[in-house]
Every structure is written in C-alpha cells, then in structure tokens.
Amino acid sequence: MGVANPADFTGRTVLVTGGTKGIGRVVAETFLAAGARVLVCARTEPDALPEADGRRAEFRSVDVRDPDVVRAMVEDAHRAMGRLDVLVNNAGGSPDADAAEVSPRFVEKIVALNLLAPFYVAQAANRLMQAQEEGGSIINIGSVSAHDPQPGTAAYSAAKGGLLVLTRALALEWAPKVRVNHITTGLIRTEAAASVYGADGGAAVTRTLPIGRMAVPADIAGACLFLGGPLSSYVNGADIAVHGGGEYPARYIATHPELG
C-alpha cells in the first residue's frame, strides 16, 4: 500500500498576503513547487510574480486593511479557483519609531496592518473554509517581538502580541473545520531587513543566535508547508517558533566575550 506524499498540494488553493516579496514570495514559491494553485495579494503588482516549476502565482491588488475590499477579494478568488485550502497571513511590518514621539496615526496604521488586517482576511477565509468538507488551515506569521520586544517597536510588538492571542482565540472558535496556527519568526535575512543588522552584514547579530545563522525565508516557508498540510492535522492554536532557539541572554553574552 502506497503512502501519499504529505507535501503534495496538487488540487489545493493557497492565498498568501504580502506574497510578492521577502518571506511571502518564498512561501508562495514553495506552495507552487508543491503543486498548489497560489494567489498572492499586495498593494502593488511586482515586475515578476512568484513562480516555480513553470507555474506562476495569480495576483490581486488589495489593501488588506480594508475589510470590505478583503472580503470581495477572497470571495472572487474562491469563485475563480473553486476552493480555498490555506491562508498565510504574511503581510505586516513596521519601521522603528520612538514611542515617546510617535503619532497616533502611525500607531493606528501599524496596528491595522499587523493585527486588524490578518483578522479581516482570516474572517473572510474562514467563512468559505467552513463550507468545505475538508475545512482549511490559516497560518498567521508573527514575530519574536510578541515575546521579546525591542526598543523602537512598541506599536509593532503590541500588534504582534495581539496576533498571537488572536490566533489562539480563533483556533478555539473555528475548530474543528478550520485550524488556526501561528509562526513566531526570529531574525530573517531579507533584502528589506539588511540595513537593520549593521555594517558587518549581520555577523555580530549572528553570534547571538544559538543556531549560528539568521533564518532565510525558506525556513518560514517550510513551516507553512507543514502547518498547511496533513502532517499537522491535529495542530491547532499552536505557536511554532522558527527562530533558531531565540537569542542568548544578555548576561550570557556579557560573560562570553567571544559572542560580543
């Protein structure tokens, strides 16, 4: 008796928000390589869409902070593709900002992008997944900032903390048809983040990581493939830490000069 390939997503449909660059792009390419039909959305269409094995993602221009636009996009995609099996809520981010001086408008925009938007997209996806015999899987891409905030990230950390709790709440409400899980990402080497890690290309930062390197987008994509497929059929409301073990505590670094 043969065993089905758990990484085969042929006939499945995946939606990746913020799927045109960085982590989201690689997530989209990974699901395409696994056989899925993939839709990516962002505010602006890139010069080239994610593709793998000669297959290309479809694109919708959407501001995920607008619940009405999001609902219409998800329903339109469902009509066009026939089903929706996996949602990867990846869109998010924030520049560093001084909490003492930051404007109310800035805070509102950061919370809207990193907390409210994932809620809106998940809500629209759940409505369709609940009607499918096999349900679906929703994956929220979070951040280590939800557990360990850094200076300059107050609004972002608060929003990401909210996303983690939101994941657990939705997992309780939407099971058993729809599983909702969270990925805590650590330091990830992407083009957008390169300037954050210092003039040494991130060498000093890397020394603080037990695993000895920063993550790359493919590390996150692999976790998404797991959470989206049958290998995780009993995983719900989980927080999967994809951060290489976190960072060494400051007191440990202080007593080990080779890490400084």
C-alpha positions in Angstrom: 0.0 0.0 0.0 1.4 3.4 -1.0 1.7 6.3 1.3 0.5 9.7 0.0 3.1 12.5 -0.2 2.2 14.9 2.6 3.9 17.7 0.8 1.8 17.3 -2.3 -0.7 20.2 -2.6 -1.9 19.3 -6.1 -5.5 20.4 -6.4 -5.2 22.7 -3.4 -5.5 26.5 -3.3 -3.4 28.8 -1.2 -3.7 32.6 -0.5 -0.6 34.4 0.7 -1.0 38.1 1.7 2.1 40.2 1.1 3.2 37.4 -1.2 5.1 39.4 -3.8 8.4 39.9 -1.9 10.5 38.7 1.0 9.1 35.9 3.1 5.7 35.9 1.4 7.2 35.4 -2.0 9.2 32.4 -1.0 6.2 31.0 0.8 4.2 31.3 -2.5 7.0 29.7 -4.5 7.2 26.8 -2.0 3.5 26.1 -2.3 3.7 26.4 -6.1 6.6 23.9 -6.1 4.4 21.6 -4.0 1.6 21.6 -6.7 -0.8 24.2 -5.2 -2.6 26.9 -7.1 -1.4 30.1 -5.4 -2.9 33.6 -5.2 -0.8 36.4 -3.8 -2.0 39.9 -2.9 -0.3 43.2 -2.2 -1.0 46.8 -2.8 1.1 47.0 -5.9 1.9 44.3 -8.5 5.6 43.4 -8.8 7.5 43.2 -12.1 7.6 39.5 -11.8 5.2 37.2 -9.8 6.3 34.2 -7.8 6.7 31.1 -9.9 8.1 27.5 -9.6 8.3 24.6 -12.0 6.9 26.7 -14.8 3.8 27.6 -12.8 3.1 31.2 -11.7 1.0 32.7 -8.9 -2.0 34.8 -9.6 -2.2 38.3 -8.2 -4.8 40.7 -6.7 -4.1 44.3 -5.8 -5.5 44.8 -2.3 -5.1 46.9 0.8 -5.6 44.2 3.4 -6.5 46.9 6.0 -9.9 47.4 4.2 -12.3 44.7 5.3 -14.8 45.2 2.5 -12.1 45.0 -0.2 -10.6 42.0 1.5 -13.9 40.1 1.6 -14.6 40.8 -2.0 -11.1 39.7 -3.0 -11.3 36.4 -1.1 -14.8 35.6 -2.5 -13.7 36.5 -6.0 -10.6 34.2 -5.6 -12.8 31.4 -4.3 -15.1 31.7 -7.3 -12.2 31.7 -9.7 -10.3 28.8 -8.1 -13.2 26.8 -6.8 -11.9 26.4 -3.2 -9.5 27.9 -0.6 -7.5 25.5 1.5 -4.7 27.5 3.1 -4.4 31.2 4.1 -1.0 32.5 5.0 -1.4 35.9 6.7 2.1 37.3 6.0 1.5 41.0 5.2 2.9 43.2 8.0 6.0 45.0 9.3 7.0 48.4 10.7 9.9 50.8 10.7 11.4 51.5 14.1 9.8 54.5 15.9 10.3 56.3 19.2 7.3 55.5 21.3 7.5 58.9 23.1 7.2 60.9 19.9 5.3 58.6 17.5 2.0 60.0 16.2 -1.4 58.4 16.8 -1.8 58.0 13.0 1.4 55.9 12.9 0.2 53.6 15.7 -3.2 53.1 14.1 -1.6 52.2 10.8 0.8 49.7 12.4 -1.9 48.0 14.4 -4.2 48.0 11.4 -1.6 46.2 9.2 -0.3 43.8 11.8 -3.4 42.9 13.8 -6.6 44.0 12.2 -5.8 43.1 8.6 -5.0 39.4 9.5 -8.3 39.3 11.4 -10.2 40.6 8.4 -8.6 38.2 5.9 -8.9 35.2 8.3 -12.6 36.1 8.8 -13.3 36.1 5.1 -11.3 32.9 4.5 -13.0 31.1 7.4 -16.4 31.8 6.0 -15.5 29.9 2.9 -13.5 27.1 4.6 -16.2 26.2 7.0 -18.4 25.3 4.0 -15.8 22.9 2.6 -15.8 19.3 3.5 -12.1 19.3 4.4 -12.2 22.7 6.0 -8.9 24.7 5.8 -5.8 26.0 7.5 -5.0 29.5 8.5 -1.4 30.4 9.3 -0.5 33.8 10.9 3.1 34.9 10.5 4.1 36.6 13.8 7.3 37.8 15.3 9.6 37.2 18.2 8.7 40.8 19.1 5.5 39.5 20.5 7.5 37.6 23.2 10.6 39.8 23.4 10.1 43.5 22.4 13.0 45.6 21.4 13.3 49.4 21.6 11.6 51.2 18.8 8.9 48.6 18.3 6.2 49.4 20.8 3.3 49.6 18.4 4.5 46.7 16.3 5.2 44.5 19.3 1.8 45.2 20.8 0.1 44.3 17.5 2.1 41.1 17.1 1.3 40.2 20.7 -2.3 40.7 19.8 -1.9 38.5 16.7 -0.6 35.6 18.8 -3.6 35.8 21.2 -6.0 36.2 18.3 -4.6 33.0 16.8 -5.4 31.1 19.9 -8.9 32.6 20.2 -9.8 31.8 16.6 -8.4 28.3 16.9 -11.0 27.7 19.7 -13.9 29.2 17.8 -13.3 27.8 14.3 -12.3 24.2 15.0 -12.8 21.5 14.0 -13.2 22.6 10.4 -10.6 25.3 10.3 -7.2 25.1 12.1 -5.5 28.4 13.0 -1.8 28.5 13.9 0.9 31.0 14.5 4.6 31.1 13.5 7.0 33.1 15.6 9.7 34.3 13.3 13.1 35.5 14.5 15.8 37.4 12.7 15.4 36.8 9.0 17.9 37.7 6.3 15.9 39.5 3.6 16.8 42.4 1.3 14.4 44.7 3.2 16.0 43.9 6.6 19.6 44.0 5.5 20.2 47.6 6.8 18.9 46.6 10.3 21.7 44.2 11.0 24.6 46.6 10.9 27.6 47.4 8.6 29.2 44.0 9.2 26.4 42.3 7.3 24.9 40.9 10.5 28.0 39.0 11.7 27.7 40.4 15.2 24.0 39.7 15.4 24.5 36.1 14.2 26.8 35.4 17.1 23.9 36.0 19.5 21.9 33.1 17.8 22.4 29.6 19.2 21.9 28.0 15.7 24.7 30.1 14.3 22.9 31.8 11.4 19.9 34.1 10.7 16.8 32.5 9.2 16.1 32.7 5.5 12.6 32.9 4.0 12.7 29.2 3.1 12.8 28.3 6.8 9.5 30.0 7.3 8.1 28.6 4.1 8.9 25.1 5.3 6.9 25.6 8.5 4.0 26.9 6.4 4.1 23.8 4.3 3.9 21.7 7.5 1.0 23.7 9.0 -0.9 23.8 5.8 -0.9 20.1 5.2 -2.0 16.7 6.6 1.1 16.2 8.8 -0.3 18.9 11.1 -3.9 17.8 11.1 -4.0 17.7 14.9 -2.1 21.0 15.4 -4.4 23.9 16.2 -3.8 27.1 18.2 -0.1 26.4 18.2 2.8 28.8 18.2 5.6 27.3 16.1 8.9 29.0 17.0 11.1 29.3 13.9 13.8 31.5 15.4 16.8 29.2 15.8 16.5 28.9 19.5 16.0 32.6 20.1 18.9 34.7 21.3 21.4 34.2 24.1 20.5 36.2 27.2 22.4 39.4 27.7 24.0 38.1 30.9 25.4 35.1 29.0 26.8 37.3 26.2 28.4 39.6 28.9 30.4 36.7 30.3 31.4 35.2 27.0 33.4 37.9 25.1 33.6 35.8 22.0 29.9 36.4 21.4 30.2 40.2 21.8 
